[in-house]
């Protein structure tokens, strides 16, 4: 069975590297653990795991995270994105 991949968009957190202080608060509240700190800033290495719940935004005291529709390739019926 072949997985059909189509270019879609997913509502995910986007980190402004120039504002992020790397405090890790967003990582702590991310229940699905899709965020992590790399080289001193928050990154989203697993966008497929993100449930778009926006907890990270609420927790960010530096106003470094906002949500955006980001073009991604994936199969939305089974939640695989990249």
C-alpha positions in Angstrom: 0.0 0.0 0.0 1.5 3.3 -1.1 1.2 6.4 1.3 -0.2 9.3 -0.6 1.7 12.5 0.2 0.4 15.9 -0.6 1.7 19.4 0.1 -0.6 20.8 2.8 -0.1 23.2 5.7 0.0 22.5 9.4 -0.6 24.9 12.2 2.6 24.7 14.2 4.7 26.9 16.5 7.4 29.0 14.9 10.3 30.2 17.0 11.9 33.6 16.5 15.5 32.7 17.2 16.4 36.4 17.8 13.9 36.5 20.7 14.4 33.0 22.2 16.5 32.9 25.4 16.6 29.1 25.6 14.9 29.0 29.0 13.2 25.7 28.1 9.7 26.6 29.5 8.1 25.8 26.2 9.8 22.4 26.2 8.6 21.6 29.7 4.9 22.3 28.8 4.9 20.4 25.5 3.0 17.3 26.4 4.0 15.4 23.2 7.6 16.5 23.5 8.0 17.8 19.9 10.0 20.9 21.1 13.6 20.8 22.4 16.4 23.2 23.0 19.3 23.1 20.5 22.2 25.4 20.4 20.5 27.7 23.0 17.1 28.1 21.3 13.9 26.2 21.0 13.4 24.1 17.9 10.6 21.9 16.6 12.4 18.7 15.4 9.2 16.6 15.4 6.4 18.7 13.7 4.4 15.5 13.1 4.0 15.1 16.9 2.7 18.6 17.4 -1.0 18.8 18.3 -1.1 22.6 17.7 -2.4 23.2 21.2 -0.4 26.4 21.7 0.8 25.6 25.3 4.3 26.7 24.3 3.1 30.2 23.3 1.3 30.7 26.6 4.5 29.7 28.5 6.9 31.7 26.5 7.8 34.9 28.5 10.0 36.2 25.7 7.2 36.4 23.1 9.5 34.2 20.9 6.9 31.7 19.6 3.9 32.3 17.4 1.7 29.9 15.4 1.7 29.8 11.7 0.4 27.7 8.8 3.6 26.1 7.5 3.7 24.2 4.2 4.5 20.6 4.9 4.4 17.3 3.1 2.4 14.6 4.7 -0.6 12.4 5.0 -3.0 14.2 7.2 -5.3 11.2 7.6 -2.6 9.4 9.6 -0.7 12.4 11.0 2.6 11.9 9.3 4.2 15.3 8.5 7.7 16.6 7.6 
